[in-house]
Every structure is written in structure tokens, then in C-alpha cells.
């Protein structure tokens, strides 16, 4: 059982549903995106989509994997959302964070200013209030591993130029 939080139009959930014996649930608070996912992927029987906020939804199952792909930055409290996700995992379950920046504490204010500047430049100043910058330090209270570190010299020299870390938090 896989849960994708912030699945948007469902493309990644649908791709994960191609894994043998997988059952995938994608949730997002954007009703338009979920409606599109339901329409586009309606033929896939092992994937479902729901308009839901992880902090206010109940499931009748626990998940093996909960995935935040390009979505953790839309949650104001890393601890609150991570604790909620952990409560929904099977005993040996995992949370994965992909396609999201995590910052050194010393870089947080510069990152926030870049976001404010960006949203100001496109005429949507208030969007910066809904984009949150989480530090690597947030991970210290959890059993985590860095599966891909974009700052590692070997990765910078030889790996794809992916700027995002891949972080796993395990339940046990």
C-alpha cells in the first residue's frame, strides 16, 4: 500500500500503480487536479484519488510507503506532518521525501527571501506565505537516511544534476 501526499494530477501515483502487486492512493487538496487524475487514470483499478488533507483524513488501512514528491514545502510544520504520516505507516513502513529542497539552517533566510522575490516578480506576493523552507535539522528527531545527497562531491561530478535530496524516514 502506497500513499502519495500532494499527488496533483496523479501522474506519479499512476506510475507507481504499475509496480507489481501495488495499491496506490493519491491525495491532494486541489479538487481540480484530483478530478483530472480520476478522469485520466480511471482505467487503473489499483490506484485511487481523493481530495484530502493528510492532517484531516482517516484511512482504514496503514501504508507501507508514504511519499511526498514535491509537496513537503507546502506544509508549515515538518514535525506535525511527519508525525501524522508515521502514525499511518505499517510497522516496517517508510516515508520518502523527493523533489523538495531541505536547507542548512544558515541558508534558510536567503531561501525565504528568494521565494518572496520570486512570487513578487510574478505578481503573487502572498504565495510566499504558503511555501515553507524546512531545514535538514528537522530530520534529527527521526530515523532517517539520505538516499541521494546532491551536495556529495561524487554526485555533483558524476551523477545527474538533481538539486534535491532523497530522504527516507523509517517507522521502526
N, C-alpha and C positions, 0 to 999 in steps of 0.2 A: 504494500500500500504506500503510495507516494502522494504527498500534498505539495502543490506549488502555491505559494503565497504571493499574491500580486501577479497573477498569470497573464493579465492583459488580454490580448486576443486569442490566447490559448495555444499558440504555435509550439511552445516548448512542452507543455503538458501533452499535446498530441504526439509529439516526437517521443516523449518518454513512454507513452502508451504502446509504442512499437516494441518495447522491450518484452521479451518472452515472460509470460505469466504476470505482467504488471497490471495494476489497477491504479488509476491516477485521478485525483481530484484537483481541479484548479479553482482557486478563489481570487476574487478581486472586488474592490468596492465600486468599480466603474461598470454600471449596468450595460452601457452601450458596448463595451469591449466583451463582456460576458455573453451578451446576445449574439455578437458576431462569432465568438468561439463556438457557441451552441449550433449556430447555423452552418458554419464551415466544416465542423468536425462531427456533425450529427450521425455519421455512419460508423463512427468508432464506438464500439459497445463497452470498452473498458476505460473510458475517460468521461468524466462528468465535470460540469462547471456550475459554480454558484456565486451569486452576488453576496459577498460576506466579508466581514472584518474579523480577522483572527481573534481579536480580543472579545468579540461578542457573538461567537458561533459555537454551537455544540455539535460534536460528531459522535456517532455511535460506534466508532472504531478508533483504534490507535494506529499510528503510521510508522512505517519502517524508516522512511526518509521524509523530511520536510525541507523544501528547497525555497530559498529566497534568491531569485535571479533578477538582479537589477531592481530590487524592491526594498531592501532594508533601510535605505536612505529616506524612505517616506514614513518611517516610524520614529516618533520623537524619543522614545525610551528603548534603547537596546536591551536593557535588563528586563523590562516588562514583557516585551515581545518574545525574548529568548526564553524566559521562564514559562510563558504560556505555551510556546512551541514544545519545550521539554515535557510539559505535562501531557502532551498529546502523542508522545512517542511510545513505541514498544520498548521493552526492556533494553534491547541492544540497538535502539534506533539512533539516527543521526540527523543533524541539522546541517545544511550546506548553504553557504553564502557565496554567490558568484556575481560577477559583473557589477560590483559595488566597491567604491573606494573605502578604505579604512585609513586613518591618518595617525601620524605621530602627534602627540599632544602639542608639541611646539608648532605644528603646521595647521592646527585647527582654525585659528582666527584668519589666517591667509586664505584657507579654503572657503570659509564662510564669506569672506569679502569677495572672492572670485564668483561665488554663486550669486551674491547680491548684485554684483556688477553685471553679470550675465543676464539675470532676469530684468534688471533695469534697462539694459540695452535692447531687449526685445519688447519692452513696454509692459511687463508684468511684474512689477516690483514685489507685490505681495506673495508671489510664488516662492520666494526665498524663505518665507516663514514656514513652508511645508516641506522643506528639503533639509535633512538633518545629517550632520557630519559626525560619524562615530569613530572614536579612536581605537587603535589596536589594544590599548589598555583595557577597554571594555571586556575583552576576552579573558582577562586574568582570573575571573571567578568561575570559569567553565573549563571542562576537559576539552581542549581544542587542539587542533593541528593545522598547520599551514600546508595545504597540499600543493599549492603553487604560490611562490613568492616572486612577484615581478621585480623586486629590488635585488634579488640574488644576482651576483655578477654573472654566473653561468647562464641564467635565464635571460639576462639583459644582452649577453653576447650571442647566444645560440638558439634561444627559444623564440617562439613567436612574440611579437611586440604587444603582448597583452598587458595593459596597465593595472589590471585588477587581480587581487589575491583570490585564491580559492581556499575558503576556511571551512573546516568541519568541526562541529561540536558533537560529542557523543553523550548519550544519556547515562551510560554506566562506566 
